[in-house]
Amino acid sequence: MKHYKYKEYIKNIFPCICYGVTCGALTGALIFLFKLLAKQAEEASRQLYFMARQRPICVALMLLALVAAALLMYFIHKKAPESRGGGIPRSEGVLRGVLSFRWLRTLLATFFGSMLSFLFGLPLGSEGPAVLMGTSVGSMCGSVSKNRSIWSRYVMTGGAGAGFAVATGAPLSGILFALEEIHKRFTPMLVITVSITVVSASYVNQLLCEAFGISASLFHIQGFAEFSLSDAHFLLALGVLVSLGVALFDSSISFFGDCTKKWSKIATPSVKLITVFVISGILAFCFDDAVYSGHHMIESVMENNKGVLILLALFAVRLLMMLLVTDSGVTGGIFIPTLAIGAAFAAIVSKLLLLMGMDESLFPATVFLGMCAFIGGTLRAPLTASVLFIELTGQYTNLLFVALVIFTVSFLTEMFNRTPFYDRALENMEHAQNEGKQPSIACFEMKVSHNSFVVGKAVRDVMWPSASVVISITRADESQRDMDNDGEKKLYVGDTVVLRARFFDEDEIRATLRGLMGADHPIERTEIN
């Protein structure tokens, strides 16, 4: 028995370690290079716009260059449609088994498409592309497995978490992001694979940062004043008001999405791209805090040197640009731009709290905490938001107050019953991929083959096809079927599993099930009325 358990442990854990270390090292090096080039592209963009301001003819030439860049982006999207839109919802769809993609084409198109966005000052960040490129690296590493279709999703999840961790400089947040936001569940194999991949990537990134004399941190924060119990009522008010900001954010996206459906015949993809590039260029000439990733804007806002009207303008314009950018499908990340929207809103709230008597020394910490609570509310990921605040600030003593604000926002946001932003984006991507197809719902009955992937694994540890659920298990030595309500039951050779699934392509789901259960026994389909 002990020998069997040892073999089972090696079979399940050893691949997680090997894939995790390899994928993490490659992702860490790639995303380091990507971040370095993205920073240089943004600096070059600022210099281009500064020089173009000096002469009217240069402004006209820059506008022509923006149109040309938009058309080039359109060409990239035609060749690699997987690079359209935010990298995070695209990765979520791939990792949940909802969307398909070609890893090499996606990686290259995302890399160069993002650089094009950064070079012309679009309000996009590097974290979304980093997540998608990490997913692509994971797909490459998982492809060496004999059971590619099964191991790839585990390794890709690790690559996505590693990409997020390196892009933000927050490894624990990267682990939680992959589990809480992408899969919305914690299982042993996922935790092990993601943790090893993120640690490997963060280690390689730290080595490269030290070699090049670059900081791995996302923000340069000198130190915040600490909150005390006497500040609890201010922080509770912060949580309530930020939740209203999240509701406004979600409602705006929903309203804009409904409006764009009416304009779809007029606003073609190329027109949308040209519009976004040109508006971004105009803003870069006259109001550059409203474009670019928002990194500099966040640090500037925390210094409390902007008036309420400027903050309102930043919130409104950045929110409008977020709507336009996501609708156009421009390649780039929307995580840091969402942080920037949250920072502008949190700064307005913090100024109100100052009028109510809050100590002015708490202003930077309040803005930063409100910003993290805002992103936690939009993602519906309070744990990730809490750890992100702690990792980026090092303020472990503020944990109680961080929890008070972020979980207040989480509780109130759930009451509004709005679809999260990334989930809405993923729904649009899934609809575009399966347009014209009709889904089927059926049950599949199958037996566990010898040496198949699921042998020795709990039901909850297996990445079953998307939109599927195990409804019964019959043990090989028993005739009575058993329900698996908690996912804790392990599967062994000869067990019969009945799975109910919603799918568009039966050949694809059968191939996935054969990869999981083995090919020794046929898979029987039963229709559901």
VOTOR-64597 format. One record per residue (C-alpha): residue in three letters; x, y, z. Coordinates in steps of 0.5 Angstrom, whole numbers, padded with zeros to 4 digits. Example, Ala and Ser with C-alpha at 12.3 -4.5 7.8 and 13.67 -1.06 7.14 Angstrom:
VOTOR-64597
 type     X     Y     Z
  Ala  0025 -0009  0016
  Ser  0027 -0002  0014
***
This chain:
VOTOR-64597
 type     X     Y     Z
  Met  0000  0000  0000
  Lys  0006  0005  0002
  His  0009  0003 -0005
  Tyr  0003  0004 -0009
  Lys  0002  0011 -0005
  Tyr  0009  0013 -0007
  Lys  0008  0011 -0014
  Glu  0002  0015 -0014
  Tyr  0005  0021 -0011
  Ile  0011  0021 -0016
  Lys  0006  0020 -0022
  Asn  0002  0026 -0020
  Ile  0007  0031 -0017
  Phe  0014  0030 -0021
  Pro  0011  0033 -0027
  Cys  0008  0039 -0024
  Ile  0015  0040 -0021
  Cys  0019  0039 -0028
  Tyr  0014  0043 -0032
  Gly  0013  0049 -0027
  Val  0021  0050 -0026
  Thr  0021  0050 -0034
  Cys  0015  0054 -0035
  Gly  0017  0059 -0030
  Ala  0024  0060 -0032
  Leu  0022  0061 -0039
  Thr  0016  0066 -0037
  Gly  0021  0070 -0032
  Ala  0026  0071 -0038
  Leu  0021  0073 -0043
  Ile  0017  0078 -0039
  Phe  0023  0081 -0036
  Leu  0025  0083 -0043
  Phe  0018  0085 -0045
  Lys  0017  0090 -0039
  Leu  0024  0093 -0041
  Leu  0022  0094 -0048
  Ala  0015  0096 -0046
  Lys  0018  0102 -0041
  Gln  0023  0104 -0047
  Ala  0017  0104 -0052
  Glu  0013  0109 -0047
  Glu  0019  0113 -0046
  Ala  0020  0114 -0054
  Ser  0013  0115 -0054
  Arg  0013  0121 -0050
  Gln  0019  0124 -0053
  Leu  0016  0123 -0060
  Tyr  0009  0127 -0058
  Phe  0014  0132 -0054
  Met  0018  0134 -0061
  Ala  0011  0133 -0065
  Arg  0008  0139 -0061
  Gln  0014  0144 -0063
  Arg  0011  0144 -0070
  Pro  0004  0144 -0073
  Ile  0007  0140 -0079
  Cys  0009  0134 -0074
  Val  0003  0134 -0071
  Ala -0001  0132 -0078
  Leu  0005  0127 -0079
  Met  0004  0124 -0072
  Leu -0004  0123 -0074
  Leu -0002  0120 -0080
  Ala  0002  0115 -0077
  Leu -0003  0114 -0072
  Val -0008  0112 -0077
  Ala -0002  0107 -0080
  Ala -0001  0104 -0074
  Ala -0009  0103 -0073
  Leu -0009  0099 -0080
  Leu -0002  0095 -0078
  Met -0006  0093 -0071
  Tyr -0012  0091 -0076
  Phe -0007  0087 -0080
  Ile -0004  0083 -0074
  His -0011  0082 -0071
  Lys -0013  0079 -0078
  Lys -0007  0074 -0078
  Ala -0008  0073 -0070
  Pro -0015  0074 -0068
  Glu -0013  0071 -0061
  Ser -0009  0077 -0060
  Arg -0015  0082 -0060
  Gly -0017  0085 -0053
  Gly -0015  0084 -0046
  Gly -0010  0078 -0045
  Ile -0013  0076 -0038
  Pro -0020  0075 -0041
  Arg -0017  0071 -0047
  Ser -0013  0067 -0042
  Glu -0018  0066 -0037
  Gly -0022  0063 -0043
  Val -0017  0058 -0046
  Leu -0015  0056 -0039
  Arg -0022  0054 -0037
  Gly -0023  0050 -0044
  Val -0028  0055 -0047
  Leu -0023  0059 -0052
  Ser -0018  0056 -0057
  Phe -0011  0059 -0059
  Arg -0005  0058 -0063
  Trp  0001  0059 -0058
  Leu  0006  0061 -0062
  Arg  0002  0066 -0067
  Thr -0001  0069 -0060
  Leu  0005  0070 -0057
  Leu  0008  0074 -0063
  Ala  0002  0078 -0064
  Thr  0001  0080 -0057
  Phe  0008  0082 -0056
  Phe  0009  0086 -0062
  Gly  0002  0088 -0062
  Ser  0003  0091 -0055
  Met  0009  0094 -0057
  Leu  0005  0098 -0062
  Ser  0000  0100 -0057
  Phe  0005  0103 -0052
  Leu  0009  0106 -0058
  Phe  0003  0111 -0059
  Gly  0001  0112 -0052
  Leu -0005  0108 -0052
  Pro -0008  0107 -0045
  Leu -0006  0100 -0044
  Gly -0001  0096 -0039
  Ser  0004  0090 -0040
  Glu  0000  0086 -0035
  Gly -0005  0083 -0039
  Pro  0000  0081 -0045
  Ala  0004  0078 -0040
  Val -0001  0074 -0037
  Leu -0003  0071 -0044
  Met  0005  0070 -0046
  Gly  0006  0066 -0040
  Thr  0000  0062 -0042
  Ser  0003  0061 -0049
  Val  0009  0059 -0046
  Gly  0006  0054 -0041
  Ser  0002  0051 -0048
  Met  0009  0050 -0051
  Cys  0012  0047 -0045
  Gly  0006  0043 -0044
  Ser  0006  0040 -0051
  Val  0012  0036 -0050
  Ser  0008  0031 -0046
  Lys  0005  0025 -0049
  Asn -0002  0027 -0046
  Arg -0001  0034 -0048
  Ser -0009  0036 -0048
  Ile -0009  0035 -0041
  Trp -0003  0037 -0038
  Ser -0003  0044 -0042
  Arg -0008  0047 -0038
  Tyr -0005  0046 -0031
  Val  0002  0049 -0034
  Met -0001  0054 -0038
  Thr -0005  0056 -0031
  Gly  0002  0057 -0028
  Gly  0005  0061 -0034
  Ala -0001  0066 -0033
  Gly  0000  0066 -0026
  Ala  0008  0067 -0027
  Gly  0006  0073 -0032
  Phe  0002  0076 -0027
  Ala  0007  0076 -0022
  Val  0013  0078 -0026
  Ala  0009  0084 -0029
  Thr  0007  0087 -0022
  Gly  0013  0084 -0018
  Ala  0008  0081 -0013
  Pro  0009  0073 -0013
  Leu  0004  0072 -0008
  Ser -0001  0076 -0012
  Gly  0000  0072 -0018
  Ile -0001  0065 -0015
  Leu -0008  0068 -0012
  Phe -0010  0071 -0019
  Ala -0009  0064 -0022
  Leu -0013  0061 -0017
  Glu -0018  0066 -0015
  Glu -0019  0070 -0021
  Ile -0018  0065 -0027
  His -0020  0058 -0024
  Lys -0024  0061 -0018
  Arg -0022  0054 -0014
  Phe -0016  0052 -0010
  Thr -0014  0044 -0011
  Pro -0008  0041 -0009
  Met -0005  0040 -0016
  Leu -0007  0047 -0019
  Val -0004  0050 -0012
  Ile  0003  0046 -0013
  Thr  0004  0047 -0021
  Val  0002  0055 -0020
  Ser  0006  0056 -0014
  Ile  0013  0053 -0017
  Thr  0012  0056 -0024
  Val  0011  0063 -0020
  Val  0017  0062 -0015
  Ser  0021  0060 -0021
  Ala  0019  0066 -0026
  Ser  0020  0071 -0020
  Tyr  0027  0068 -0018
  Val  0029  0069 -0026
  Asn  0026  0076 -0026
  Gln  0030  0078 -0020
  Leu  0036  0075 -0022
  Leu  0036  0079 -0029
  Cys  0033  0086 -0025
  Glu  0039  0085 -0021
  Ala  0044  0084 -0027
  Phe  0041  0090 -0030
  Gly  0040  0095 -0024
  Ile  0033  0095 -0025
  Ser  0027  0095 -0019
  Ala  0023  0089 -0020
  Ser  0017  0093 -0016
  Leu  0011  0096 -0020
  Phe  0011  0102 -0015
  His  0016  0106 -0012
  Ile  0013  0107 -0005
  Gln  0017  0111  0001
  Gly  0013  0108  0006
  Phe  0006  0110  0008
  Ala  0003  0112  0015
  Glu  0000  0107  0019
  Phe -0008  0106  0020
  Ser -0011  0106  0027
  Leu -0017  0104  0030
  Ser -0019  0111  0031
  Asp -0019  0111  0023
  Ala -0024  0105  0022
  His -0030  0110  0021
  Phe -0026  0113  0015
  Leu -0024  0107  0012
  Leu -0031  0104  0013
  Ala -0034  0110  0009
  Leu -0028  0109  0004
  Gly -0030  0102  0003
  Val -0038  0104  0002
  Leu -0036  0110 -0003
  Val -0031  0105 -0007
  Ser -0036  0100 -0008
  Leu -0041  0105 -0011
  Gly -0035  0107 -0016
  Val -0035  0100 -0018
  Ala -0042  0099 -0019
  Leu -0041  0106 -0024
  Phe -0035  0102 -0027
  Asp -0039  0096 -0028
  Ser -0046  0100 -0030
  Ser -0042  0104 -0035
  Ile -0039  0098 -0039
  Ser -0046  0094 -0039
  Phe -0049  0101 -0042
  Phe -0043  0102 -0047
  Gly -0044  0094 -0049
  Asp -0051  0095 -0051
  Cys -0050  0102 -0055
  Thr -0044  0099 -0059
  Lys -0049  0093 -0061
  Lys -0053  0098 -0065
  Trp -0047  0101 -0068
  Ser -0044  0095 -0070
  Lys -0046  0096 -0078
  Ile -0043  0103 -0078
  Ala -0037  0102 -0073
  Thr -0033  0096 -0077
  Pro -0026  0094 -0073
  Ser -0022  0098 -0077
  Val -0026  0104 -0076
  Lys -0026  0103 -0068
  Leu -0018  0102 -0068
  Ile -0017  0108 -0072
  Thr -0022  0112 -0067
  Val -0018  0109 -0061
  Phe -0011  0111 -0064
  Val -0013  0118 -0066
  Ile -0016  0120 -0060
  Ser -0011  0117 -0056
  Gly -0006  0121 -0060
  Ile -0010  0127 -0059
  Leu -0010  0126 -0051
  Ala -0003  0125 -0051
  Phe -0002  0132 -0054
  Cys -0006  0135 -0049
  Phe -0008  0131 -0043
  Asp -0002  0125 -0042
  Asp -0004  0123 -0035
  Ala -0011  0120 -0039
  Val -0007  0116 -0043
  Tyr -0001  0111 -0043
  Ser -0001  0105 -0038
  Gly -0003  0110 -0032
  His  0003  0108 -0028
  His  0006  0115 -0027
  Met -0001  0118 -0026
  Ile -0002  0113 -0020
  Glu  0004  0115 -0017
  Ser  0002  0123 -0018
  Val -0005  0122 -0015
  Met -0002  0119 -0009
  Glu  0002  0126 -0008
  Asn -0004  0130 -0007
  Asn -0002  0135 -0012
  Lys -0009  0135 -0016
  Gly -0015  0138 -0015
  Val -0022  0135 -0015
  Leu -0024  0137 -0022
  Ile -0017  0134 -0025
  Leu -0019  0128 -0021
  Leu -0026  0128 -0024
  Ala -0023  0129 -0031
  Leu -0018  0123 -0030
  Phe -0023  0119 -0028
  Ala -0028  0120 -0033
  Val -0024  0120 -0039
  Arg -0020  0114 -0037
  Leu -0026  0111 -0036
  Leu -0029  0113 -0043
  Met -0022  0111 -0046
  Met -0023  0104 -0042
  Leu -0030  0103 -0046
  Leu -0027  0105 -0053
  Val -0021  0101 -0052
  Thr -0024  0094 -0050
  Asp -0029  0095 -0055
  Ser -0024  0096 -0061
  Gly -0020  0090 -0058
  Val -0013  0093 -0058
  Thr -0008  0089 -0056
  Gly -0006  0091 -0049
  Gly -0007  0090 -0042
  Ile -0013  0093 -0038
  Phe -0011  0091 -0031
  Ile -0006  0097 -0029
  Pro -0011  0102 -0033
  Thr -0016  0100 -0029
  Leu -0012  0101 -0023
  Ala -0011  0108 -0025
  Ile -0019  0109 -0026
  Gly -0019  0106 -0019
  Ala -0014  0111 -0016
  Ala -0017  0117 -0019
  Phe -0024  0115 -0016
  Ala -0020  0113 -0009
  Ala -0017  0120 -0009
  Ile -0023  0124 -0010
  Val -0026  0120 -0004
  Ser -0020  0121  0000
  Lys -0020  0128 -0001
  Leu -0028  0128  0002
  Leu -0025  0124  0008
  Leu -0020  0130  0009
  Leu -0026  0134  0010
  Met -0029  0130  0015
  Gly -0023  0130  0019
  Met -0018  0125  0017
  Asp -0011  0126  0018
  Glu -0007  0128  0012
  Ser -0001  0124  0013
  Leu -0006  0118  0011
  Phe -0008  0121  0004
  Pro -0003  0116  0000
  Ala -0005  0110  0004
  Thr -0012  0111  0003
  Val -0011  0112 -0004
  Phe -0007  0106 -0005
  Leu -0012  0102 -0001
  Gly -0018  0105 -0005
  Met -0015  0103 -0011
  Cys -0013  0096 -0009
  Ala -0021  0095 -0007
  Phe -0023  0098 -0013
  Ile -0019  0093 -0017
  Gly -0022  0087 -0012
  Gly -0029  0089 -0013
  Thr -0028  0089 -0021
  Leu -0025  0083 -0021
  Arg -0029  0080 -0015
  Ala -0023  0077 -0012
  Pro -0022  0080 -0005
  Leu -0016  0076 -0003
  Thr -0012  0078 -0009
  Ala -0013  0085 -0008
  Ser -0011  0084 -0001
  Val -0005  0081 -0002
  Leu -0003  0086 -0008
  Phe -0004  0092 -0003
  Ile  0001  0088  0002
  Glu  0006  0086 -0003
  Leu  0006  0093 -0006
  Thr  0007  0097  0000
  Gly  0010  0092  0005
  Gln  0005  0095  0010
  Tyr  0003  0088  0014
  Thr  0001  0092  0020
  Asn -0005  0095  0016
  Leu -0008  0088  0015
  Leu -0014  0089  0019
  Phe -0016  0095  0016
  Val -0014  0093  0009
  Ala -0019  0087  0010
  Leu -0024  0092  0013
  Val -0024  0096  0006
  Ile -0023  0091  0001
  Phe -0028  0086  0004
  Thr -0033  0091  0005
  Val -0033  0093 -0002
  Ser -0033  0086 -0004
  Phe -0040  0085  0000
  Leu -0043  0091 -0003
  Thr -0041  0089 -0010
  Glu -0044  0082 -0010
  Met -0051  0086 -0007
  Phe -0051  0090 -0014
  Asn -0051  0083 -0018
  Arg -0047  0086 -0024
  Thr -0043  0081 -0028
  Pro -0035  0082 -0027
  Phe -0032  0086 -0033
  Tyr -0027  0080 -0035
  Asp -0033  0075 -0035
  Arg -0037  0080 -0039
  Ala -0031  0081 -0044
  Leu -0030  0073 -0044
  Glu -0037  0072 -0046
  Asn -0036  0077 -0052
  Met -0030  0073 -0054
  Glu -0034  0066 -0053
  His -0040  0069 -0057
  Ala -0035  0071 -0063
  Gln -0031  0064 -0063
  Asn -0038  0060 -0063
  Glu -0042  0065 -0067
  Gly -0047  0061 -0071
  Lys -0046  0054 -0068
  Gln -0051  0051 -0063
  Pro -0049  0048 -0057
  Ser -0051  0041 -0055
  Ile -0052  0038 -0048
  Ala -0051  0030 -0046
  Cys -0048  0025 -0041
  Phe -0042  0021 -0043
  Glu -0041  0015 -0039
  Met -0034  0012 -0039
  Lys -0029  0007 -0035
  Val -0022  0009 -0032
  Ser -0017  0006 -0036
  His -0010  0003 -0034
  Asn -0005  0008 -0033
  Ser -0010  0014 -0035
  Phe -0009  0021 -0032
  Val -0015  0021 -0027
  Val -0012  0015 -0024
  Gly -0011  0016 -0016
  Lys -0013  0024 -0017
  Ala -0019  0027 -0013
  Val -0025  0029 -0018
  Arg -0024  0036 -0016
  Asp -0017  0036 -0018
  Val -0018  0034 -0025
  Met -0019  0040 -0030
  Trp -0026  0037 -0034
  Pro -0028  0040 -0040
  Ser -0031  0047 -0039
  Ala -0039  0047 -0037
  Ser -0039  0040 -0035
  Val -0040  0036 -0028
  Val -0039  0029 -0026
  Ile -0046  0027 -0024
  Ser -0044  0019 -0021
  Ile -0039  0015 -0020
  Thr -0039  0007 -0020
  Arg -0033  0003 -0017
  Ala -0030 -0002 -0020
  Asp -0032 -0007 -0015
  Glu -0039 -0005 -0013
  Ser -0045 -0004 -0017
  Gln -0048  0002 -0014
  Arg -0047  0009 -0016
  Asp -0045  0014 -0012
  Met -0046  0022 -0012
  Asp -0039  0026 -0011
  Asn -0042  0032 -0008
  Asp -0036  0035 -0006
  Gly -0031  0033 -0011
  Glu -0026  0029 -0006
  Lys -0027  0022 -0008
  Lys -0021  0019 -0012
  Leu -0022  0015 -0019
  Tyr -0019  0008 -0020
  Val -0018  0003 -0025
  Gly -0025  0001 -0027
  Asp -0029  0006 -0024
  Thr -0035  0008 -0029
  Val -0036  0016 -0029
  Val -0042  0019 -0032
  Leu -0041  0026 -0034
  Arg -0046  0032 -0036
  Ala -0043  0037 -0041
  Arg -0045  0043 -0045
  Phe -0041  0043 -0052
  Phe -0040  0046 -0059
  Asp -0036  0040 -0062
  Glu -0037  0033 -0060
  Asp -0030  0031 -0063
  Glu -0026  0036 -0059
  Ile -0030  0034 -0052
  Arg -0029  0026 -0054
  Ala -0021  0028 -0055
  Thr -0021  0031 -0048
  Leu -0025  0026 -0045
  Arg -0020  0020 -0048
  Gly -0014  0024 -0045
  Leu -0017  0024 -0038
  Met -0020  0017 -0038
  Gly -0015  0013 -0043
  Ala -0017  0009 -0049
  Asp -0018  0002 -0047
  His -0026  0003 -0046
  Pro -0031  0006 -0051
  Ile -0034  0013 -0049
  Glu -0042  0012 -0049
  Arg -0046  0018 -0050
  Thr -0053  0019 -0047
  Glu -0058  0025 -0049
  Ile -0061  0029 -0044
  Asn -0069  0031 -0046
***
